[in-house]
Amino acid sequence: MSKDLEKILAKLEQLLPPPAPATDWKKSVAFRWRSSGRRGAAGWLQPVRHVHRIKLSDLRGIDRQIERVEQNTRQFLDGKPANNVLLTGARGTGKSSIVKGLLNRYSGKGLRLVEVEKNDLVDLPAIVDQVAGRPERFLLFCDDLTFHGAEDGYIALKVALDGSISTTSENLLIYATSNRRHLMPEYMAENLETKYVGEEIHPGETVEEKISLSERFGLWVTFYPFDQDEYLDIVRQWLKSFGVGNFQEQTKEEALQWALQRGSRSGRVAYQFARDWAGRHSKKK
């Protein structure tokens, strides 16, 4: 081989995308999908070094929702039929915490989590291919999912859920959270497309298209805002978990004032208050 040809081949190798690193499956129970960002280059699964260790027992006010999602997950782990899950509703009520809590509880039984950003959903076929031959059971997790139109990720997710000649592997389910029930913003003008045929209501094409994605999730789980008593119960639980079990009237007043300033009595706000209060009142280690 001539030196000129060797130089040409060396330059071509520099232009080609580097091979994706091999996944170290023993390094973690949770992984993030990393897209290469280059056309034709493969993405890879990056092990999460510090996995959130939240417990399902720490969550308050959402027992019914936990029971429903956990039952579906147990069916999945047992190799029984199970559904893809869409968790929707009020912000800060524990939608993503349930998924993290399930991983913490069932990772010892082979449950694994793959977190995927919305913009990387176009790589769904590649992700499915990487996990299809594994003995573990994977939850593909999309947090705070919202689309604003027929984006590439929207189309890829719609096809993966139900609508392609191929399907996801038997060891993978899709769990997504969103503040929007239909994953897309809804506008008043779209309701004008609704037609009335006798006593029947026929939604317009735009509304039908927006509903079509969420309908492909087999299980819907809805979360609602907490009332004052539920909020305070969540505060007590988090203070207890931080080693501060003495819930006095002053603590209650401060917790309510904290929620008033934030304009929300969500579980997230309760957790943030508990961290602040425990940090200010705990004895120095």
C-alpha positions in Angstrom: 0.0 0.0 0.0 1.4 3.4 -1.0 2.1 6.1 1.5 -0.4 8.4 -0.2 -3.2 5.8 0.1 -2.3 5.3 3.8 -2.6 9.1 4.4 -6.0 9.1 2.7 -7.3 6.2 4.8 -6.0 7.9 7.9 -7.9 11.1 7.1 -11.1 9.1 6.4 -10.8 7.4 9.7 -10.7 10.8 11.4 -14.0 11.8 9.6 -15.8 8.6 10.6 -17.7 8.7 13.9 -16.0 6.9 16.8 -17.5 3.6 18.0 -19.8 3.8 20.9 -18.3 2.7 24.3 -19.5 -0.7 25.5 -22.1 -0.6 28.4 -20.8 -1.8 31.7 -24.0 -3.4 33.0 -22.6 -4.3 36.4 -21.7 -0.7 37.2 -25.2 0.6 38.0 -28.9 -0.3 38.1 -29.7 3.0 36.2 -28.5 4.3 32.9 -28.8 7.4 30.8 -29.0 7.3 27.0 -26.3 9.5 25.5 -26.8 10.5 21.9 -23.6 11.2 20.0 -25.0 14.2 18.3 -23.4 13.3 15.0 -25.1 11.9 12.0 -24.5 8.2 11.7 -22.8 7.9 15.0 -24.2 5.4 17.6 -25.4 6.5 21.0 -24.6 4.6 24.2 -25.9 3.8 27.7 -24.0 5.6 30.4 -24.2 4.1 33.9 -25.5 6.5 36.6 -22.9 6.8 39.3 -25.2 8.1 42.1 -28.7 6.6 41.9 -31.5 8.3 43.8 -32.4 6.0 46.7 -35.9 7.3 47.5 -38.2 4.8 49.1 -41.8 4.2 48.2 -42.5 4.2 52.0 -41.3 7.8 52.1 -44.2 8.9 49.8 -47.4 10.1 51.3 -50.9 10.9 49.9 -50.5 8.8 46.8 -51.0 5.2 48.1 -53.5 4.4 45.4 -51.2 5.5 42.6 -48.3 3.6 44.1 -50.3 0.5 44.3 -51.4 0.7 40.7 -48.0 1.3 39.2 -46.3 -1.2 41.5 -48.7 -3.9 40.5 -48.0 -3.3 36.8 -44.3 -3.4 37.5 -44.5 -6.7 39.4 -46.4 -8.2 36.5 -43.6 -7.0 34.2 -40.9 -8.5 36.5 -42.8 -11.8 36.7 -42.9 -12.1 32.9 -46.7 -11.5 32.8 -48.5 -9.1 30.5 -48.0 -5.4 31.6 -48.7 -2.0 30.2 -46.7 1.1 29.3 -47.5 3.7 31.9 -48.3 7.4 31.7 -48.3 9.3 35.0 -50.0 12.7 34.7 -51.3 15.5 36.9 -50.3 18.1 39.4 -46.6 19.1 39.6 -44.5 17.9 42.5 -46.9 15.2 43.6 -44.5 12.2 43.3 -44.9 11.1 39.7 -41.2 10.6 39.0 -40.5 9.7 42.7 -42.7 6.5 42.2 -40.5 5.4 39.3 -37.3 6.0 41.4 -38.8 4.2 44.4 -39.7 1.2 42.2 -36.1 0.9 41.1 -34.9 1.1 44.6 -37.3 -1.6 45.7 -37.0 -4.0 42.8 -33.4 -3.6 41.4 -32.5 -6.7 43.4 -35.0 -8.6 41.3 -33.5 -7.5 38.0 -35.3 -4.2 37.4 -33.2 -1.6 35.6 -33.9 2.0 34.5 -33.0 3.8 31.3 -33.5 7.5 31.4 -34.1 9.1 28.0 -34.4 12.8 27.2 -37.3 13.9 24.9 -35.0 15.0 22.1 -33.3 11.5 22.1 -36.5 9.5 21.7 -35.6 9.3 18.0 -33.0 6.7 19.1 -35.6 4.4 20.6 -35.0 1.6 18.1 -31.3 1.7 19.0 -32.0 1.6 22.7 -34.4 -1.4 22.2 -31.7 -3.3 20.3 -29.1 -2.7 23.1 -31.3 -4.1 25.9 -33.2 -6.8 23.9 -30.7 -9.6 24.7 -30.3 -8.8 28.3 -31.7 -10.9 31.2 -32.8 -7.8 33.2 -36.1 -6.0 32.9 -35.9 -2.4 31.8 -38.1 0.7 32.4 -37.4 3.3 29.7 -38.1 6.5 31.7 -39.1 9.8 30.1 -39.6 12.5 32.8 -41.7 15.7 32.3 -42.6 14.8 28.8 -44.3 17.5 26.6 -44.4 17.9 22.9 -45.3 21.1 20.9 -46.1 19.4 17.6 -45.2 16.4 15.4 -41.5 16.4 16.5 -39.2 13.6 15.6 -39.3 12.3 19.2 -43.2 12.4 19.2 -43.3 10.3 16.1 -40.7 7.8 17.3 -42.5 7.4 20.6 -45.9 7.0 18.9 -44.5 4.3 16.7 -42.7 2.5 19.5 -45.9 2.4 21.7 -48.1 1.0 19.0 -48.1 1.5 15.3 -45.2 -0.3 13.7 -44.7 -3.7 12.2 -41.9 -4.1 14.8 -42.3 -3.6 18.6 -40.3 -3.1 21.7 -38.6 -6.1 23.3 -40.4 -8.2 25.9 -38.0 -6.9 28.6 -38.7 -3.2 28.2 -41.6 -1.0 29.1 -42.0 2.8 28.7 -42.9 4.9 31.8 -43.4 8.6 31.2 -44.5 11.5 33.4 -46.1 14.7 32.3 -48.1 17.6 33.7 -50.3 17.4 30.5 -52.7 14.5 30.2 -52.3 14.4 26.4 -48.6 15.4 26.4 -49.3 18.5 24.2 -50.6 22.0 24.8 -54.3 22.3 24.0 -55.9 25.5 22.6 -59.4 26.9 22.6 -59.5 27.2 18.8 -59.1 23.4 18.5 -62.4 22.9 20.2 -64.1 24.8 17.4 -63.3 21.9 15.2 -65.7 19.7 17.2 -68.8 18.6 15.3 -72.1 17.6 16.7 -74.0 14.8 15.0 -77.3 14.4 16.7 -76.4 14.0 20.4 -72.9 12.6 19.6 -69.8 14.7 19.9 -67.0 14.2 17.3 -63.7 15.9 18.2 -61.8 17.6 15.3 -58.7 16.1 13.7 -56.3 18.2 15.7 -57.8 17.1 19.0 -57.9 13.5 17.8 -54.2 13.6 16.9 -53.2 15.0 20.3 -55.2 12.3 22.1 -53.8 9.5 19.9 -50.3 9.5 21.6 -51.5 9.3 25.2 -54.1 6.7 24.3 -51.2 4.3 23.3 -50.1 4.1 26.9 -52.0 1.1 28.3 -52.2 2.5 31.9 -53.0 6.1 32.9 -52.3 7.1 36.5 -53.5 10.6 37.6 -52.1 12.7 40.5 -54.0 15.5 42.2 -53.0 18.5 44.3 -52.6 17.9 48.1 -54.8 19.5 50.7 -53.3 21.1 53.8 -53.5 18.0 56.0 -51.9 15.8 53.3 -49.2 18.4 52.8 -48.4 18.5 56.6 -48.4 14.7 56.7 -45.7 14.7 54.0 -43.7 17.3 55.9 -43.8 15.0 59.0 -42.7 12.0 57.0 -39.7 13.8 55.5 -38.6 15.4 58.8 -38.7 11.9 60.3 -36.6 10.5 57.5 -34.1 13.3 58.2 -34.0 12.3 61.8 -36.1 15.2 63.1 -39.3 13.6 64.6 -40.4 16.4 66.9 -43.2 18.1 64.9 -44.3 21.1 67.0 -46.8 23.9 66.3 -44.0 26.3 65.3 -42.9 23.7 62.7 -46.4 23.5 61.4 -46.7 27.3 61.1 -43.4 27.5 59.3 -44.3 24.7 56.9 -47.6 26.4 56.0 -45.8 29.7 55.5 -43.3 28.0 53.3 -46.0 26.6 51.1 -47.8 30.0 50.9 -44.6 31.7 49.7 -44.2 29.0 47.0 -47.9 29.1 46.0 -48.1 25.3 46.2 -48.7 22.5 48.8 -47.0 19.8 46.7 -44.9 17.0 47.9 -41.8 18.6 46.4 -42.4 21.8 48.4 -42.9 19.7 51.5 -39.6 17.9 50.9 -37.7 21.2 50.3 -39.1 22.7 53.5 -38.2 19.6 55.5 -34.6 19.7 54.2 -34.3 23.4 55.1 -35.9 22.9 58.6 -33.8 19.8 59.4 -30.7 21.6 58.2 -31.3 24.5 60.6 -32.4 22.5 63.6 -30.5 19.3 63.5 -27.6 18.8 65.8 -24.1 19.1 64.3 -22.5 15.8 63.6 
